[in-house]
Amino acid sequence: MPLNPAQTAFIFPGQGSQTVGMGKALAEAEPLARETFAEADEILGFPLSHLMWEGPAEELNDTRNTQPALVVHSIAALRVLQSRLPGFQPAFMAGHSLGELSALIAAGSMPFAEGLRLTRARGEAMHAAGGGQGGMAAILGLDIPTLEAICAEASTADARVEIANDNCPGQVVLSGHKAALARAMELAQAQGARRVVPLTVSVAAHSYLMAPAQDAFNQAIAATPISAPAVPVIGNIHAQPLHTADDVRADLSAQLTHRVRWTESVRYMLAHGVNTFVEIGTGNVLTGLVKRIDRKTTRLTCGTPEECSVVGE
């Protein structure tokens, strides 16, 4: 469908969207995508594409593999879309958590090879910092102020819980020490949460427990060539555009231990004229969140040959 660049944003998914078979149909149908997967295998030094397409799921769900897999699929789909829409530049790009790395690669802030290595380093750092003491839970039906009060009540000096993801109104993810998280989940139920869903994750992402991962990730960031994005990328930390290389480094250097402000990020883009969101890569999680934030938006996905054909018409 025809896209108006000034009213379009490209958005990139994060962890939770992965599935065995991701990107396989695109690689089979599109030489550009096939070349991207082969390039990624060479950069990483192992056949990531085989793991993505054939599994096993347990290995794909290891955060060390999940993170580069999602980035590779996103960039492969982006390249296919760009071949159909030569010269097209959206008004903004944004990614949810890990997806911010896909957005930065897409916006030209870092080369694909270096960005993919940085993604792998992020996954390895988070895996090493997991430690088994943290967890995450999705809370449906409570607002941010209520959950901030719940987190404060459930936290102690030795065990804290905090808001990790503000995904959309009525869907918020908490993260932190297992004991504090358990208390927060009970309090949320008592406050009338519609649902309280423990997540099957091994790390407490976007919480203070990720400080060791952030330290290791920062070393990788320092070694990565980063330039100003050619398209404004909305950062997770402040839900504001990252205009310079210093903006990018500052956002990435705080990302793992701070809240993902997705609702605010989408609202920023809406306030600046965006009405069409194209989710590039695996699945449709983000377009679902955008719908809950503003139903009047146009929402498209580009991860399969059929989807990319529709967007690129």
N, C-alpha and C positions, 0 to 999 in steps of 0.2 A: 504494500500500500504506500502511496506517496507520503513522505515524512517531511515536515517543516523543521529544518535544523534548529531554528530559534526556539521551538516548542518541544524539542525532543531531548530526552536524557537516556544514556546507556547505563544500565545497572548490572552488577556482577555478583553472583551468589557466593555464599560462604559455606562453612561446614554444616552438614545436615542434608545438603542437596545431592550428595554423591550416591551413585547406584551402579552396580555391576552392569556393564554394557554402555556406560556413558561415553558418548562420542563415536561409537563404533559405526553407526549408520552414516554419520557425517563423513567419517574418514573413507568409507567405502564409496560414497557418492561424489566426494569433492577432493580432487588432487591437492588443492591448497591445504585442506585440513589434514590429509594423509601426510603431507610433507611436514606439517607442524608437529604432529605426534612423533614422527621419526626424528625430527630435530630435538624434541624434548628427551627422547630416549638417549640420544647421543650426549646431550648436555649433562644429564643426570648419571649416565654410565650404567643404567639398567633398564630393562624393558617395561617401563611404567605403563605404556599403552596396552600391553598384554594383560597386566593386572587390572587395568580399567575395564577392559572388554570381557575378560574371562574370569576374573576373581582370583582367589576366593574373597568373599565379602569381608571376612574378618581381617584379612591383610589390607584390603582397600580402606577399611574403616580405621586402620592405624593412622593417627593424625600425621605421621611422617610421610605417608603416601597420599592421604586424602587431600592435603593442602595443595601439593603440586598437581595432582590429578584435576582438581577443579580449575586451577589457573590455566592448565594446558587446554582443557576443553573450551574455556571461555575465549582464549586467544585464537584457537583454531576456528571457532564460530565467528569471531570478530573478523578474521582475515577473509573468510568466505563472504560475510556481509559487505565488507569494504570493497571486495572485487565486484559486487553487484551495485554498489553505490559509490563509485569512485569520487573522491574529493569531499564526501559528506562528513561534516563535523557536527556533532550534537552540541547543544548549549552547555551541557554538564555531563560528567560521568560520576558514578559513585559505586562503592562496593560495600557489602555487609561484612564487617570484620575482615576475615581473610580476603574477601572479594575486593577490598581496597587495593590489594597488590595487583589484582587483575586490572582494575581501573587505572592504576598508575602506569602499568605496562602499556595499556591501550592508549593512554594519553601521551605516551612518549616520554614519560618521566624517567624511565629506566629501560635499557634494552631487554629483550625477551630472555636471553640467556642469563644475564645477571639477575633479572627479576625472578626467574625460576629458581636459581640457586638460593636467592634470598628467601623464597617461599619454603624451600626444603629446609633451610636453616631454622626458619620459624617453627616448622613442625617438629624438628628434632629438639629444639629448645623447650617447646611446650611438653613434649613427651618426657624429657628428662626431668622437668619440674613437676610432673604430675603427682608423684609421691603417694597417691592413693588417699590423701587426707581430705580432699575436696570433692565437691559435687555441684550440680546445677539442677534447677527445677523451673518449669514454666508455670506462671500463675495467670489464669484467665479470669477477667471480670473485675479486677481491682485497678485503681488508678495509681499513678506514680507517687503522689504525696502519701497515700495510705501505705504503700509498700515501703517507702523510705522510713516511715515511722515503725513499721513492722521490723525492718532490718535493724534499726537502732535498738529496738527492744530485745531482739533475738541475739544480738551480738554481745560478746564479752571481750575483755582485754586479750584473751588467748584464742578466741574463736569468733571470727567475724563473718557476716554475710552481707552482700550488697547487691544492688541492681547491676546486672551485666548487660542486658539488651533491652532497650525500649523499642520493641519491634513495631507496634502499632497500638492504637487505643484498645485497651482490654487484653493485650498480650505482652507480658513482661517476663523476662527470665532473671532469676536470682542465681547468685554464684557465691561460693565461699566454703568455709570449713563445714564438714558434714554435720557436726553437732549443732552449730548455729543454723545451718540450712534446715535441719529437722525442726528446730524450734520455730523458724520463720514459716515453714509449711503449715504447722499446726495453727499458728496465729492467723495465717491467711485464710485457712478454712473457717476459723472462728469468726473472721471478719466478713464472711460471706462470699469468698471466691467461688466462681462458677466451677472451675476445675483447678486442681493442683497436680502437676504431672512431673515426677522425677525424670530427668533425662539420662539416657544411657551413655554417659561420658566418663572418661577417666581423669579429666582435669577440670579445675574450677576456672575456666577462661574468664577474662575480663574482671579479675578480682585480685586482691592483694597477694594471694597465693601464687600468682604468676610472676612475682617480682624476679625470682631467679631466671625464669625464661626470658623476661624482658631484658635483663642484663646481658644474657648470651645473644639475644636477638640484636641488641644495640651494637654489639661488636660486628655482626654481619652487616648491619645497616651502614656502619662507618666505612666498611670495605667496599660498598656498592656505589658505582657511579650513578648519581641522581641529578637530574636537571629539572627545570621548571616544566610543569605539564603544559602541553600545547592546548589542552582543553581544561577548564577548571574542574578539579576533582573535589567533591564534597567530602571532607574528612570526618571520620567517625567520632573524634574526640570533641570537637566544638560544633559540628554540623555547619561548617563554614567552608568556603572554597580554599583549596591549597593552591596558591598562585606561584610560589617560589620553591626552589630546592630546599631552602631552610624550613619552609612550612611543611614540606613532605617529611623531612627527617624528624621534625618535632612531633608530628602526628604519629608516625610509626614508632617513635621512641617512647610513646606513652600508651600505645594502643592495647597491649595485652593486659594491662592492669586497670584500665578505665572502661567506662560504660560505652556501648555502641548506641549512639543517638540516632537511630534510624528514622523514627517518626519525625524528629526535628529536621533531619537531612531531607526527607521527602517534602516536608512543608516548605523548606527553604527553596527548593527547586520549583514547587508549585507557585510560590510567591513571586518568583522571577520568570514567570511565563511558560513554564513547562506544563504540557498537558498530555504528553505521550511518553511512556516509559517502555524501553525495550530491554528485557532481561536476556543477557547473552551468556550462554553456557548451559549448565545442567539444571533442568527442572524449571519450576515456576513458583518457588517459595516467595520470592521478592515481589512478583506481580500480585500475588495474593495479599501481601501486606499492604502494597500500594492501594489496592482496591478497598481495604478496610480504612485506609487513611482518607481517601477521596474516591468515591464511586464514579465520579464524572470523568475520570481519566481514561485515556486509551492505553491498554496494556498488551504488549506483544512479547513473544519469546522467540529466541533464535538459538537453538541447540541441536535440532535435527535438520535434515535437508529440506523437509517440507516447511518447517517453521521459517527457516532462513529465506526460502523462496518467497514466502508471503511478505516478509518484512522488506525484502530487496526488490519487490516488483516496481 
